[in-house]
């Protein structure tokens, strides 16, 4: 059965995209799963890691996907670009791009079109945004071609994040161990509970857990982690392994011919070790417990 993970936070800077990358690469490179990465964030950082994006000449700093290598200009008069944003504009005919890594394909962001989708009127939001991604993921072609979908959402509780949550079977909340970040956890727990209430028994949404991310070796971070591990509302959801704040994660994103995965580092490299155990714990919860 196809598993769909949404990494969701309502605060920027939590390292959400890094977690999306780690889970995608662990599933593809270590577990040999067929992964579809979906980027709902107009900032397009998830897309930028896996594709050579272009700057949108019509906007200030916006990013657009490259022309797809399968595009035939004679058969298709369009611009040859495919993005997840296309499903919010009346169609589901989107074409994933191969990434730099085997077993990972991506439906990238289109900055301006996602921003426009985010700004849709309240009256139309359910029909035009909230349910479109779930409808797309339900297509037989998608279910047959992939074992796992990873959705990177914007740092908000807006329409695109809600679309990601409504489409997913499993939800992960990455969070720093900081006061404002902890407040954000409770906001995402509320969204998860609201979605759980309206799901049918044959279509549950499982909260996989809260992943302590960008953790530093300071007493404050350890204190917040210990508190979350004891509080009734969060203790059952804490991922026991943490992801530390490391320069290496930024260095791996620097492209030469392609970025390097943390799972291509030496097997005893501290970053690879900590990411492996954290990702394994998350994937075990997903694939062993349903």
C-alpha positions in Angstrom: 0.0 0.0 0.0 1.3 3.4 -1.0 2.6 5.4 2.0 2.4 9.2 1.9 4.4 11.3 4.4 3.8 15.0 5.0 6.5 16.9 6.8 4.7 19.8 8.4 5.5 22.7 10.6 3.9 26.2 10.9 7.2 27.9 11.6 10.2 28.5 9.3 13.7 27.4 10.2 12.8 24.0 11.7 14.8 22.1 9.1 11.7 20.6 7.5 13.2 20.5 4.0 16.3 18.8 5.3 14.1 16.1 6.9 12.2 15.7 3.7 15.5 15.1 1.9 16.7 12.7 4.5 13.6 10.6 4.5 13.5 10.5 0.6 17.1 9.4 0.4 16.9 6.9 3.2 13.8 5.3 1.5 15.4 5.3 -2.0 19.0 4.6 -1.3 18.8 2.4 1.8 15.4 0.8 1.6 15.3 0.7 -2.3 11.8 2.2 -2.3 10.4 4.1 -5.3 10.0 7.6 -4.0 8.0 10.5 -5.4 9.1 13.8 -3.8 6.4 16.6 -3.9 7.3 20.2 -3.1 4.4 22.4 -2.0 6.6 25.2 -0.7 6.8 28.2 -2.9 10.4 28.7 -1.7 11.2 25.6 -3.7 14.2 24.5 -1.6 13.2 20.8 -1.8 13.0 21.1 -5.6 16.2 23.1 -5.9 18.1 20.3 -4.2 17.0 17.7 -6.7 16.7 19.8 -9.9 18.4 22.6 -11.6 15.6 25.2 -11.3 15.5 28.4 -13.2 14.6 31.9 -12.1 11.1 33.1 -13.2 11.6 36.1 -15.4 8.1 37.3 -14.5 8.7 37.5 -10.8 11.2 38.8 -8.3 13.3 35.8 -7.2 10.6 33.2 -8.0 11.7 29.8 -9.3 10.3 27.6 -12.0 11.1 24.0 -13.1 13.3 23.4 -16.1 11.8 22.3 -19.4 11.1 18.6 -19.0 13.4 16.4 -21.1 10.4 14.4 -22.4 8.7 17.6 -23.7 7.9 17.5 -27.4 7.2 21.0 -28.6 5.5 19.8 -31.8 3.0 17.7 -29.9 2.5 20.0 -26.9 2.4 23.8 -27.5 2.9 24.4 -23.7 6.1 25.7 -22.1 7.3 22.2 -21.4 7.5 22.7 -17.6 5.7 20.5 -15.1 5.1 21.3 -11.5 2.9 20.1 -8.6 1.2 23.5 -8.9 -0.4 22.4 -12.1 -2.9 20.2 -10.3 -4.5 23.3 -8.6 -5.4 24.8 -12.0 -7.9 22.4 -13.3 -5.8 19.4 -14.4 -3.9 16.4 -13.0 -1.6 16.0 -16.1 1.7 16.5 -14.4 5.0 14.7 -15.3 7.5 14.0 -12.5 11.2 14.7 -13.2 14.0 12.2 -12.5 16.3 13.5 -9.8 20.0 13.2 -9.3 19.4 10.0 -7.3 18.2 6.6 -8.4 14.6 5.8 -7.2 13.7 9.4 -6.5 11.5 11.4 -8.9 10.2 14.9 -8.0 7.2 17.0 -8.8 8.8 20.4 -8.2 7.4 23.7 -7.0 6.5 26.6 -9.2 6.9 29.6 -6.9 4.4 32.0 -8.4 1.7 29.5 -9.2 1.9 28.0 -5.7 1.6 31.4 -4.2 -1.4 32.1 -6.3 -3.0 28.8 -5.2 -2.3 29.8 -1.6 -4.2 33.1 -2.1 -7.4 31.5 -3.5 -10.5 32.8 -1.9 -12.0 31.1 1.2 -15.1 30.2 -0.7 -13.1 28.2 -3.3 -10.3 26.8 -1.2 -11.7 23.4 -0.4 -12.6 22.6 -4.0 -9.5 24.2 -5.6 -6.7 23.5 -3.2 -7.5 21.4 -0.1 -8.5 18.2 -1.9 -6.6 18.4 -5.2 -3.4 16.7 -4.0 -5.4 13.9 -2.4 -7.2 13.3 -5.7 -3.9 13.3 -7.6 -2.3 10.8 -5.2 -5.4 8.5 -5.5 -4.8 8.0 -9.3 -4.0 4.4 -10.2 -0.9 5.5 -12.1 0.6 7.2 -9.0 -0.2 4.2 -6.8 1.4 1.8 -9.2 4.6 3.7 -9.8 5.7 4.6 -6.3 6.1 2.9 -2.9 6.4 6.2 -0.9 5.5 9.8 -1.4 7.3 12.6 0.6 5.5 15.9 0.8 7.4 19.0 1.8 4.9 21.7 2.9 5.2 25.4 3.5 6.0 26.7 7.0 2.4 27.7 7.7 -1.1 26.4 8.5 -2.4 27.7 5.1 -4.2 26.0 2.2 -1.1 24.3 0.8 -0.1 22.8 4.1 -3.7 21.6 4.7 -3.7 20.1 1.2 -0.5 18.1 2.2 -2.0 16.9 5.4 -5.3 15.9 3.7 -3.3 13.9 1.1 -1.0 12.1 3.5 -1.3 8.8 5.3 1.4 9.7 7.8 2.6 13.0 9.3 6.0 13.9 10.8 6.5 17.2 12.7 10.2 18.3 12.6 11.0 20.9 15.3 13.9 22.6 16.9 14.0 22.4 20.7 13.2 26.1 21.2 10.3 27.8 22.9 8.7 29.3 19.8 9.2 25.9 18.0 7.5 24.0 20.8 4.5 26.3 20.4 4.5 25.4 16.7 4.3 21.7 17.6 1.0 22.2 19.4 -0.4 24.1 16.3 0.5 21.1 14.1 -1.0 18.7 16.6 -4.2 20.6 16.4 -4.3 20.3 12.6 -3.6 16.6 12.9 -6.4 16.1 15.4 -8.8 18.1 13.2 -8.0 15.9 10.2 -8.2 12.7 12.2 -11.7 13.5 13.3 -13.0 13.7 9.7 -11.1 10.7 8.3 -12.9 7.4 7.9 -11.6 4.2 9.5 -10.3 2.9 6.2 -8.4 6.2 5.5 -6.6 7.1 8.8 -3.9 9.7 9.2 -1.1 8.5 11.5 1.1 10.9 13.4 4.4 9.2 13.1 6.1 11.5 15.5 7.8 14.7 16.5 11.4 14.8 15.4 13.9 16.9 17.4 15.8 18.6 14.6 18.8 21.0 14.5 19.6 20.1 18.0 22.6 21.7 19.7 24.6 20.4 22.7 23.1 22.9 25.1 21.1 22.3 28.2 18.1 24.2 26.9 17.6 21.9 24.0 17.9 18.8 26.2 15.5 20.3 28.7 12.8 20.9 26.1 13.3 17.4 24.7 12.9 15.8 28.1 9.8 17.9 28.8 8.2 16.8 25.5 9.1 13.2 26.4 7.1 13.4 29.6 4.1 15.5 28.8 0.9 13.4 28.2 0.0 15.2 24.9 3.4 14.6 23.3 5.3 11.8 25.0 3.9 9.0 22.8 4.9 10.8 19.7 8.6 11.7 20.4 11.1 10.2 18.0 13.8 8.9 20.4 16.7 9.7 18.0 17.6 13.4 17.2 19.1 15.2 14.2 21.8 17.6 15.3 22.8 20.9 13.9 25.7 20.1 11.6 27.5 22.1 8.9 27.7 18.9 6.8 24.0 19.1 5.8 24.5 22.4 4.1 27.8 21.3 2.5 26.1 18.2 1.0 23.6 20.5 -0.9 26.4 22.2 -2.9 26.2 20.8 -6.4 29.2 19.8 -8.4 27.7 17.3 -10.9 25.0 16.6 -8.3 24.5 17.0 -4.5 25.8 14.2 -2.3 23.5 12.2 0.1 24.3 11.8 3.7 23.8 8.1 3.1 26.8 8.2 0.7 29.2 9.3 3.4 31.4 6.8 5.2 29.3 4.3 7.2 30.8 5.5 10.5 30.4 9.2 9.7 28.5 10.8 12.7 26.0 12.5 10.4 25.2 9.3 8.5 24.9 7.3 11.7 22.5 9.7 13.4 20.4 10.1 10.2 20.3 6.4 9.7 18.9 5.6 13.1 16.4 8.5 13.1 15.1 7.6 9.6 15.0 3.9 10.5 12.9 4.6 13.5 10.5 6.7 11.4 10.3 4.2 8.6 9.8 1.3 11.0 6.8 3.1 12.5 5.4 3.6 9.1 6.0 0.3 7.4 5.7 -2.0 10.4 2.7 -0.4 12.1 0.8 0.6 9.0 
